[in-house]
């Protein structure tokens, strides 16, 4: 299953870099009723946010522009959380008729939050590979980045295996899903004291 996930994530990241702009229109190539559509949308959010995080760290950035980007990152974080919950909803529906065995246990995270980490890992791999392929960097830099890339690729193999195992265990009733809403507070004007307490 994660072979498909990684293919979708890699395609999304490659598609983004055709124009390489945080303001490029989103052209999700997958039908809206497929899991791949959700995965692509999730990775698109992550990819744009990755580059916004790069932009905001420019030393000469205008403070007003930086504030606008920070607000955009906040919205993106909420979109990311919402998309993870959509993916978990897909799995809750997929496994709704599975009867769990008496010894079934819950995992430390839901399938979608593990998939979230896989999407971020795809971004790390893409951009670390970019560093390895630089022609303007020192051999020391390239060697260091190659070593990091090797670790990231190994991490993706391990995480993919763990997600596949989790989904298989849930499908057999050996694990069960229990999803908690993230309940982010900083964007909610009724929960953030800096917002509800303003004069």
Helices and strands as residue ranges (DSSP letters): H 2-19, H 35-55, H 63-94, E 105-106, H 111-132, H 139-171, E 175-176, H 193-196
